[in-house]
Amino acid sequence: MLSQYAKHVYIHTELLSDKEINEILDKYNKDDSYDIRFSKKSYRKCDKMVINDHKIADLIWNKLIKYIDELTVKEGRKTWVPFCCSDRIKLIRYKPTDSFSWHVDASSMTTVNDEQYKVTYSVTIYLNTVHKKYAGATEFVKNTKIPSIQPEKGQAMILNTLYGPEHRGQELKGGSKYILRLDILAK
């Protein structure tokens, strides 16, 4: 179920099932498949792979489409209506001491099959549960008064990229953290 967690932040408590998550991880989570390792000098420290998988994008979109009214966004005189999920998906792995510094998920225009779309939401799906003793939560800047989100397997955080709050991924103190990250495209 989708619920508004805070202004411009939605939570879906179980967007993906254990079976769906396991299938994704079995297919893609290979040590030699992570193409980018961000270093300490970067604003993020983690392993990332970019995959293009329209089946995963469609699976997620088909679960979110019933919330189209909640995810429609006004920007000035323009109303952006969600149309699909991008099939450019990031699988991100955090190991102990990995983190992602303060940032805002950016909105941008993109072209798909010669049509223009705007990224209006980012979708982060937690692929495993991270115990609080290992930190790894998504934190929001203090002045927003938005409580942090501790990763729970299957849970999704959906952030408005036009007005969304600044946030970060806390340093992971132990274990691992896996997320799937993609965008909602609107027209």
Secondary structure as UniProt FT lines:
FT   STRAND          2..6
FT   TURN            7..8
FT   STRAND          9..12
FT   TURN            13..14
FT   HELIX           18..28
FT   HELIX           31..33
FT   STRAND          36..37
FT   TURN            40..41
FT   STRAND          44..45
FT   STRAND          47..52
FT   HELIX           54..64
FT   HELIX           65..67
FT   TURN            68..71
FT   STRAND          73..75
FT   TURN            76..77
FT   STRAND          78..80
FT   STRAND          82..85
FT   STRAND          88..94
FT   TURN            96..97
FT   STRAND          99..103
FT   STRAND          109..112
FT   TURN            113..114
FT   STRAND          115..126
FT   HELIX           132..134
FT   STRAND          138..140
FT   HELIX           142..144
FT   TURN            153..154
FT   STRAND          156..160
FT   TURN            161..163
FT   STRAND          167..169
FT   STRAND          177..186
//
